[in-house]
């Protein structure tokens, strides 16, 4: 499987890529854990769709076809 396909698999989207210190520093650790548990799937699904759109846009550019 290509690296791009591996990256686009939903289960490979890691919500924790954004740590508490980047997007949730006002939350307690317990609140952060609950937030991650509640929104992990929503984030993964959204990230997956954005990544797929980026790949489609990238592939439309003529200058990448020679790569």
DRENBA-658835 format. One record per residue: x, y, z of N, C-alpha, C in turn. Coordinates in Angstrom, 2 decimals. Layout:
% DRENBA-658835
[r [X, Y, Z], [X, Y, Z], [X, Y, Z]]
...
//
This chain:
% DRENBA-658835
[r [0.85, -1.18, 0.00], [0.00, 0.00, 0.00], [0.89, 1.23, 0.00]]
[r [0.54, 2.22, -0.81], [1.36, 3.42, -0.89], [1.28, 4.21, 0.41]]
[r [2.27, 5.06, 0.61], [2.30, 5.89, 1.82], [1.08, 6.81, 1.88]]
[r [0.68, 7.36, 0.74], [-0.49, 8.25, 0.73], [-1.73, 7.49, 1.16]]
[r [-1.92, 6.29, 0.63], [-3.11, 5.51, 1.01], [-3.08, 5.17, 2.50]]
[r [-1.90, 4.87, 3.04], [-1.79, 4.60, 4.48], [-2.19, 5.82, 5.28]]
[r [-1.73, 6.99, 4.85], [-2.03, 8.21, 5.59], [-3.51, 8.57, 5.53]]
[r [-4.18, 8.20, 4.44], [-5.57, 8.56, 4.28], [-6.54, 7.58, 4.91]]
[r [-6.06, 6.48, 5.45], [-6.95, 5.56, 6.15], [-7.40, 6.23, 7.45]]
[r [-8.69, 6.23, 7.69], [-9.24, 6.95, 8.83], [-8.60, 6.55, 10.15]]
[r [-8.30, 5.26, 10.29], [-7.73, 4.85, 11.57], [-6.31, 5.35, 11.78]]
[r [-5.68, 5.90, 10.74], [-4.34, 6.45, 10.89], [-4.34, 7.94, 11.21]]
[r [-5.52, 8.56, 11.24], [-5.60, 9.97, 11.61], [-5.52, 10.04, 13.13]]
[r [-4.51, 10.69, 13.62], [-4.30, 10.73, 15.07], [-4.75, 12.07, 15.62]]
[r [-5.83, 12.04, 16.37], [-6.36, 13.28, 16.94], [-5.33, 13.94, 17.83]]
[r [-4.56, 13.16, 18.53], [-3.60, 13.71, 19.46], [-2.47, 14.45, 18.77]]
[r [-2.50, 14.53, 17.45], [-1.54, 15.35, 16.71], [-1.58, 16.77, 17.26]]
[r [-2.76, 17.21, 17.63], [-2.91, 18.48, 18.33], [-2.99, 18.17, 19.80]]
[r [-1.99, 18.54, 20.52], [-1.98, 18.26, 21.95], [-2.80, 19.26, 22.73]]
[r [-3.05, 18.91, 23.95], [-3.80, 19.76, 24.86], [-3.18, 21.14, 24.94]]
[r [-1.85, 21.19, 24.93], [-1.16, 22.48, 25.04], [-1.34, 23.36, 23.80]]
[r [-1.73, 22.78, 22.67], [-1.95, 23.58, 21.46], [-3.38, 24.07, 21.31]]
[r [-4.35, 23.22, 21.62], [-5.74, 23.63, 21.36], [-6.65, 23.58, 22.58]]
[r [-6.18, 23.03, 23.68], [-7.08, 22.89, 24.83], [-6.42, 23.19, 26.15]]
[r [-5.49, 24.14, 26.15], [-4.73, 24.37, 27.38], [-5.59, 24.83, 28.56]]
[r [-6.78, 25.36, 28.26], [-7.67, 25.80, 29.34], [-8.43, 24.64, 29.99]]
[r [-8.34, 23.45, 29.39], [-9.05, 22.29, 29.91], [-8.21, 21.56, 30.96]]
[r [-8.89, 20.94, 31.90], [-8.18, 20.05, 32.82], [-7.85, 18.76, 32.07]]
[r [-6.99, 17.95, 32.63], [-6.66, 16.68, 31.99], [-7.90, 15.80, 31.83]]
[r [-8.76, 15.80, 32.82], [-9.98, 15.01, 32.76], [-10.90, 15.53, 31.66]]
[r [-11.03, 16.85, 31.55], [-11.85, 17.44, 30.49], [-11.25, 17.12, 29.12]]
[r [-9.93, 17.21, 29.01], [-9.25, 16.91, 27.75], [-9.51, 15.47, 27.32]]
[r [-9.38, 14.54, 28.25], [-9.63, 13.13, 27.95], [-11.06, 12.91, 27.45]]
[r [-12.01, 13.57, 28.09], [-13.42, 13.47, 27.68], [-13.61, 14.09, 26.29]]
[r [-12.98, 15.23, 26.05], [-13.06, 15.89, 24.75], [-12.52, 14.99, 23.65]]
[r [-11.34, 14.40, 23.86], [-10.73, 13.51, 22.87], [-11.64, 12.31, 22.60]]
[r [-12.16, 11.71, 23.66], [-13.04, 10.55, 23.51], [-14.31, 10.93, 22.74]]
[r [-14.84, 12.10, 22.99], [-16.09, 12.54, 22.37], [-15.90, 12.94, 20.91]]
[r [-14.79, 13.61, 20.59], [-14.63, 14.20, 19.26], [-13.60, 13.52, 18.38]]
[r [-12.96, 12.47, 18.83], [-11.93, 11.82, 18.03], [-12.46, 11.35, 16.67]]
[r [-13.59, 10.67, 16.64], [-14.13, 10.18, 15.38], [-14.53, 11.32, 14.45]]
[r [-15.15, 12.35, 15.00], [-15.55, 13.50, 14.18], [-14.32, 14.15, 13.57]]
[r [-13.27, 14.32, 14.35], [-12.03, 14.90, 13.85], [-11.41, 14.01, 12.78]]
[r [-11.37, 12.72, 13.03], [-10.79, 11.78, 12.07], [-11.55, 11.82, 10.75]]
[r [-12.86, 11.82, 10.81], [-13.67, 11.87, 9.59], [-13.45, 13.17, 8.83]]
[r [-13.42, 14.28, 9.55], [-13.19, 15.58, 8.91], [-11.80, 15.67, 8.31]]
[r [-10.81, 15.19, 9.03], [-9.43, 15.22, 8.54], [-9.29, 14.35, 7.30]]
[r [-9.92, 13.23, 7.30], [-9.88, 12.31, 6.17], [-10.45, 12.98, 4.92]]
[r [-11.59, 13.63, 5.07], [-12.23, 14.29, 3.93], [-11.38, 15.44, 3.41]]
[r [-10.79, 16.22, 4.30], [-9.92, 17.32, 3.89], [-8.69, 16.77, 3.17]]
[r [-8.11, 15.70, 3.68], [-6.93, 15.09, 3.06], [-7.27, 14.58, 1.66]]
[r [-8.41, 13.94, 1.50], [-8.82, 13.45, 0.18], [-8.99, 14.61, -0.79]]
[r [-9.58, 15.71, -0.35], [-9.75, 16.89, -1.20], [-8.39, 17.47, -1.59]]
[r [-7.47, 17.51, -0.67], [-6.12, 18.00, -0.97], [-5.44, 17.12, -2.02]]
[r [-5.60, 15.83, -1.92], [-5.02, 14.91, -2.92], [-5.65, 15.17, -4.28]]
[r [-6.97, 15.34, -4.34], [-7.64, 15.63, -5.62], [-7.09, 16.92, -6.24]]
[r [-6.97, 17.97, -5.43], [-6.44, 19.24, -5.93], [-4.99, 19.08, -6.40]]
[r [-4.20, 18.38, -5.63], [-2.79, 18.15, -5.97], [-2.67, 17.43, -7.31]]
[r [-3.49, 16.41, -7.51], [-3.41, 15.61, -8.72], [-3.90, 16.36, -9.96]]
[r [-4.63, 17.45, -9.79], [-5.11, 18.24, -10.92], [-4.02, 19.11, -11.53]]
[r [-2.96, 19.37, -10.79], [-1.89, 20.23, -11.28], [-1.04, 19.50, -12.31]]
[r [-0.91, 20.08, -13.47], [-0.14, 19.46, -14.55], [1.34, 19.28, -14.20]]
[r [1.89, 20.20, -13.43], [3.32, 20.17, -13.15], [3.74, 19.02, -12.24]]
[r [2.83, 18.28, -11.67], [3.21, 17.15, -10.82], [3.20, 15.82, -11.57]]
[r [2.67, 15.80, -12.76], [2.53, 14.55, -13.49], [3.88, 13.90, -13.83]]
[r [4.92, 14.67, -13.91], [6.24, 14.11, -14.25], [6.93, 13.51, -13.04]]
[r [6.44, 13.78, -11.86], [7.09, 13.26, -10.64], [6.92, 11.76, -10.56]]
//
